[in-house]
Amino acid sequence: MTGLVELLSDYTVQNVAMGAVLLGIASGVLGCFAVLRQQSLLGDTLAHAALPGVCIGFLIAGTRDMGWIMAGALGTSILAALFVLALTRRTRIKTDAGLGSALGLTFAAGVVLLTYIQGQSNASQGGLDTFLFGQAAATLRSDLWLMGGVTIAAVALVLGCWKQFKLVTFDPEFARAVGLPVALLETVLTAMIALAVVIGLQMVGVVLMTSMVIAPAVAARQWVKRLEHMVLLAVGVGIVSGLVGALISASVQNLATGPLVVLAATAIVAVSILLAPGRGVLWEQIRHWRDRRTIGQRQMLTTLYKLAAHHRDPDYPAETGMLDSFHGTRTQRALRQLQRRGLVEPVAHMPGEGRHWVLTEAGRREAERVLKTMTPEMA
């Protein structure tokens, strides 16, 4: 505990931690809309499209001014999004192909500009390539004020247009029918995803930022069903991921903060996909196993009931081996489970034969109920 307090008292660690919190809030809120609108690849495209904007902002300012760099990155990201919209709406090119084209074009342009800048004699360009993977340790308090202002503006816009954004996300056709400017709202949402990318450039970088836009929302989606709860949980996941990555990076030398933040978010996603109730892989497997067991018991009940009806004997004893042959598998486990439920019971029959089973009164009622719910084909 003392070590953690000492760590947080460090000026650089404080800057990184606060930047991680701001990044978690922005990516959590805005990433939810990207995931629900099935625009995960759009986040990747906008993240790569920010690189030429970073270079343009540097060329305009002549130094690493975060205001100009963020403005340039936001501008080229929005232009990339508009390029994709125009390409997909005015041609026969599909959305995924349009996104791939924009990603490759803008990132190539960014690399060319970055190479050009590094070939100049301007000493301020040193370390500009760190925007590819982020350099959280270089975050200044002035950068935090800028990131905080942008984050507050983004969250305020989401809260102010919450109902409209929600309707456009889930039912754009109905939103268009009630007179909402769907195209404008979708453009604003896309621009806000670009805004989330811009906020994380210093912390995570161009290449990894798309993971921070998507991962918190994906993790939150596994646990909740309502958008309000999803946004709140995604913000929490984003903040925790940012803080964990920042603290590990500060504790261990020569470990980059950005990749650690992304790894922490990815770990939370993996745990969520595995363990989340209702959606988790583990719970799905448990449900599948229970369904198989239930189906096996229902089939056994109806088999015993039909045999008794065929022989016109409600207490007709069915031998285990015969049931195994009829179902093509061992039925002992299903019979034992039915016995524990009081639906069947073992009976003695002829000496030297295997164990026989008969339906109890409760078993007959259950079998009749099951048969009534089955379709004629199933029966």
C-alpha positions in Angstrom: 0.0 0.0 0.0 2.9 2.4 0.9 4.5 1.6 -2.4 1.3 2.4 -4.3 1.1 5.8 -2.5 4.7 6.6 -3.3 4.1 5.6 -6.9 1.0 7.9 -7.2 2.9 10.8 -5.7 5.2 10.9 -8.7 4.4 13.8 -11.0 4.7 11.8 -14.2 2.7 8.9 -12.9 -0.1 11.3 -11.9 -0.2 12.7 -15.4 -0.3 9.3 -16.9 -3.0 8.1 -14.5 -5.2 11.1 -15.1 -4.7 10.8 -18.9 -5.7 7.1 -18.6 -8.9 8.0 -16.7 -9.8 10.6 -19.4 -9.1 8.1 -22.1 -11.3 5.4 -20.3 -14.2 7.8 -20.0 -14.1 8.9 -23.7 -13.5 5.5 -25.2 -16.1 3.9 -22.9 -18.9 6.4 -23.8 -18.2 6.7 -27.5 -17.1 3.2 -28.2 -20.5 1.8 -27.2 -22.1 3.5 -30.1 -19.4 2.2 -32.5 -19.9 -1.4 -31.3 -23.7 -1.3 -31.4 -23.7 0.3 -34.9 -21.3 -2.5 -36.0 -18.7 0.1 -36.9 -15.7 -1.5 -35.2 -13.6 -1.3 -38.4 -14.5 2.3 -38.7 -12.6 3.0 -35.4 -9.6 1.3 -36.9 -9.8 3.4 -40.1 -10.2 6.6 -38.2 -7.3 5.8 -35.9 -4.9 5.2 -38.8 -6.3 8.3 -40.6 -5.3 10.4 -37.6 -1.6 10.0 -38.5 -1.5 12.4 -41.4 -3.4 14.9 -39.3 -0.7 14.6 -36.6 1.9 15.5 -39.2 -0.1 18.3 -40.7 -0.7 19.8 -37.2 3.0 19.6 -36.5 3.8 21.3 -39.8 1.3 24.1 -39.1 2.5 24.7 -35.5 6.2 24.1 -36.2 6.5 22.2 -32.9 4.7 19.4 -31.0 1.8 21.5 -29.9 -1.0 19.2 -28.7 -3.8 21.6 -29.7 -2.7 21.7 -33.3 -1.9 18.0 -33.4 -5.3 17.0 -32.0 -7.0 19.4 -34.4 -5.2 18.0 -37.4 -5.8 14.4 -36.3 -9.5 15.1 -35.8 -9.7 16.8 -39.2 -8.1 14.0 -41.2 -10.1 11.4 -39.3 -13.4 13.1 -40.2 -12.3 13.5 -43.8 -11.6 9.8 -43.9 -15.0 9.0 -42.6 -16.7 11.3 -45.2 -14.6 9.7 -47.9 -15.9 6.3 -46.9 -19.5 7.5 -46.8 -19.1 9.1 -50.3 -17.4 6.0 -51.7 -20.0 3.6 -50.4 -23.0 5.7 -51.3 -22.0 6.8 -54.8 -20.4 3.6 -56.0 -21.0 -0.1 -55.7 -18.1 -0.5 -53.3 -19.1 -2.2 -50.1 -18.5 -0.7 -46.7 -15.7 -3.0 -45.6 -13.8 -2.4 -48.9 -14.3 1.4 -48.5 -13.0 1.3 -45.0 -10.0 -0.7 -46.1 -9.3 1.7 -48.9 -9.5 4.7 -46.6 -7.3 3.0 -44.0 -4.5 2.2 -46.4 -4.6 5.5 -48.2 -4.6 7.7 -45.1 -2.0 5.7 -43.2 0.3 5.6 -46.3 -0.1 9.4 -46.5 0.8 9.7 -42.8 3.9 7.6 -43.2 5.0 9.7 -46.1 4.5 13.0 -44.2 6.2 11.5 -41.1 9.2 10.6 -43.2 9.3 14.0 -44.8 9.2 15.7 -41.4 12.0 13.5 -40.0 14.1 14.5 -42.9 13.9 18.2 -42.0 16.4 20.0 -39.8 13.6 21.0 -37.3 14.8 19.7 -33.9 11.2 19.7 -32.6 10.2 16.8 -34.7 12.1 14.4 -32.5 9.8 11.7 -31.1 6.9 12.6 -33.4 6.8 8.9 -34.5 5.8 8.0 -30.9 2.3 8.9 -31.9 2.2 5.5 -33.7 2.3 3.6 -30.4 1.8 6.4 -27.9 4.1 7.9 -25.3 2.2 8.3 -22.1 5.2 9.4 -20.1 5.4 12.6 -22.2 1.9 13.7 -21.2 2.0 17.2 -19.6 -0.6 18.9 -17.4 -1.4 21.2 -20.3 -2.2 18.1 -22.4 -4.5 16.9 -19.7 -6.4 20.1 -19.6 -6.9 19.8 -23.4 -7.9 16.2 -23.2 -10.2 16.9 -20.3 -12.0 19.7 -22.1 -12.5 17.5 -25.2 -13.8 14.6 -23.1 -16.2 16.8 -21.2 -17.5 18.3 -24.5 -18.0 14.8 -25.9 -19.8 13.5 -22.9 -22.0 16.6 -22.7 -22.9 16.2 -26.4 -23.9 12.5 -25.8 -26.0 13.4 -22.8 -27.7 16.3 -24.6 -28.6 14.1 -27.7 -29.0 10.9 -25.8 -32.5 10.0 -27.0 -31.7 10.9 -30.6 -28.4 8.9 -30.6 -30.1 6.0 -29.0 -32.9 5.9 -31.5 -30.5 6.3 -34.5 -28.3 3.5 -33.1 -31.1 0.9 -32.6 -33.8 1.9 -35.2 -32.6 4.4 -37.8 -35.7 3.7 -40.1 -38.1 4.7 -37.3 -35.9 7.7 -36.5 -36.2 8.8 -40.1 -39.9 8.2 -40.1 -40.4 10.5 -37.0 -38.5 13.3 -38.7 -35.0 13.0 -37.1 -32.0 14.1 -39.3 -30.6 10.6 -39.3 -27.7 11.4 -41.8 -26.6 14.4 -39.6 -26.8 12.4 -36.4 -24.9 9.5 -37.9 -22.2 11.9 -39.1 -22.0 13.4 -35.6 -21.6 10.0 -34.0 -18.9 9.2 -36.5 -17.1 12.4 -35.8 -17.3 11.6 -32.1 -15.7 8.3 -32.6 -12.9 10.2 -34.3 -12.8 12.5 -31.3 -12.3 9.4 -29.0 -9.4 8.4 -31.3 -7.8 11.8 -31.0 -8.1 11.9 -27.2 -6.0 8.7 -27.0 -3.2 9.6 -29.4 -0.8 10.6 -26.7 -1.6 7.7 -24.4 -2.0 4.8 -26.8 -1.1 5.9 -30.2 -2.6 5.5 -33.7 -2.0 1.8 -34.2 -3.5 0.6 -30.9 -6.2 3.2 -30.3 -8.9 1.3 -32.1 -8.6 -1.4 -29.4 -9.4 1.2 -26.7 -12.4 2.4 -28.6 -13.8 -1.1 -29.0 -12.6 -3.2 -26.0 -14.4 -1.5 -23.1 -17.7 -1.5 -25.0 -17.3 -5.2 -26.0 -16.6 -6.2 -22.4 -19.5 -4.2 -21.1 -21.9 -5.7 -23.7 -21.4 -9.2 -22.3 -22.7 -8.2 -18.8 -25.6 -5.9 -19.4 -28.6 -5.4 -21.8 -29.5 -1.8 -21.5 -27.5 1.0 -23.2 -27.4 3.1 -20.1 -25.8 0.3 -18.1 -23.5 -0.6 -21.0 -22.1 2.9 -21.2 -21.5 3.2 -17.5 -19.8 -0.2 -17.3 -17.7 0.5 -20.4 -16.5 3.7 -18.7 -15.5 1.7 -15.7 -13.7 -0.9 -17.8 -11.9 1.9 -19.7 -10.8 3.6 -16.5 -9.6 0.3 -14.9 -7.7 -0.7 -18.0 -6.0 2.7 -18.2 -5.0 2.8 -14.5 -3.8 -0.8 -14.5 -1.7 -0.3 -17.6 -0.3 3.0 -16.3 0.6 1.6 -12.9 2.3 -1.5 -14.3 4.2 0.6 -16.7 5.3 2.9 -13.9 6.3 -0.1 -11.7 8.4 -1.9 -14.3 11.1 -0.2 -16.3 11.1 -0.2 -20.1 7.4 -1.2 -20.5 5.3 1.0 -22.7 2.1 2.3 -21.2 -0.1 2.2 -24.3 0.3 -1.5 -25.1 -0.2 -2.4 -21.4 -3.4 -0.4 -21.3 -4.6 -2.3 -24.4 -3.5 -5.6 -22.9 -5.4 -4.9 -19.7 -8.6 -4.0 -21.6 -8.2 -7.2 -23.7 -7.8 -9.3 -20.6 -11.1 -7.8 -19.2 -12.8 -8.6 -22.6 -11.5 -12.2 -22.4 -12.8 -12.7 -18.9 -16.1 -11.1 -19.9 -16.6 -13.4 -22.9 -15.7 -16.4 -20.8 -17.6 -15.7 -17.6 -20.4 -13.1 -18.1 -23.8 -14.6 -17.1 -26.2 -15.1 -19.9 -23.6 -14.5 -22.7 -20.4 -16.1 -21.4 -18.9 -19.1 -23.2 -18.7 -21.0 -19.9 -22.4 -20.4 -19.0 -23.3 -21.3 -22.6 -21.6 -24.6 -22.3 -23.3 -25.3 -19.0 -26.7 -24.5 -20.5 -25.9 -26.7 -23.5 -25.0 -29.5 -21.1 -28.2 -29.0 -19.1 -30.3 -29.0 -22.3 -28.8 -32.2 -23.5 -29.5 -33.8 -20.1 -33.0 -32.5 -20.1 -33.7 -33.8 -23.7 -32.3 -37.2 -22.8 -34.6 -37.5 -19.8 -37.6 -36.4 -21.8 -36.8 -38.9 -24.5 -36.5 -41.7 -21.8 -39.8 -40.7 -20.2 -41.7 -40.8 -23.5 -40.0 -44.1 -24.5 -41.1 -45.8 -21.3 -44.6 -44.3 -21.6 -45.0 -45.5 -25.2 -43.8 -49.0 -24.4 -46.3 -49.2 -21.5 -49.1 -47.9 -23.8 -48.1 -50.4 -26.5 -48.3 -53.3 -24.1 -51.4 -51.9 -22.4 -49.7 -52.2 -19.1 -48.9 -49.0 -17.2 -46.4 -50.9 -15.1 -44.6 -52.5 -18.0 -41.0 -53.1 -17.1 -38.4 -52.0 -19.7 -35.0 -53.7 -19.5 -31.9 -51.4 -19.4 -30.2 -53.2 -22.3 -33.2 -52.9 -24.5 -33.4 -49.2 -23.8 -29.7 -48.9 -24.6 -30.3 -50.6 -28.0 -33.3 -48.4 -28.7 -31.6 -45.1 -28.0 -28.2 -46.2 -29.4 -26.4 -45.1 -26.3 -26.0 -45.9 -22.6 -29.1 -44.8 -20.7 -28.1 -45.7 -17.2 -27.3 -42.1 -16.2 -30.6 -40.7 -17.6 -32.5 -43.4 -15.7 -30.7 -42.6 -12.5 -31.5 -38.9 -12.8 -35.1 -39.7 -13.4 -35.1 -42.0 -10.4 -33.8 -39.2 -8.2 -36.6 -37.0 -9.5 -39.1 -39.8 -8.5 -40.3 -40.3 -12.1 -39.1 -43.9 -12.6 -38.1 -46.8 -10.3 -36.2 -50.0 -10.8 -38.1 -53.3 -10.4 -37.1 -57.0 -10.3 -38.2 -59.1 -13.2 -37.1 -62.5 -14.4 -34.0 -64.0 -12.7 -30.8 -63.6 -14.8 -32.1 -60.6 -16.7 -30.7 -57.0 -16.4 -32.4 -54.3 -14.4 -35.9 -53.2 -15.4 -37.5 -49.8 -15.0 -41.1 -48.7 -14.7 -42.7 -45.3 -14.6 -44.1 -44.0 -11.4 -47.4 -42.2 -11.2 -45.6 -38.9 -11.3 -43.5 -40.2 -14.2 -46.6 -41.0 -16.2 -48.1 -37.5 -15.6 -44.8 -35.9 -16.6 -44.6 -38.1 -19.8 -48.1 -37.1 -20.7 -47.2 -33.4 -20.2 -44.1 -33.8 -22.3 -46.0 -35.5 -25.2 -48.6 -32.7 -25.2 -45.9 -30.1 -25.7 -44.2 -32.1 -28.6 -45.0 -31.5 -32.2 -46.5 -34.5 -34.2 -43.1 -34.9 -36.0 -41.3 -35.0 -32.6 -43.8 -37.4 -31.1 
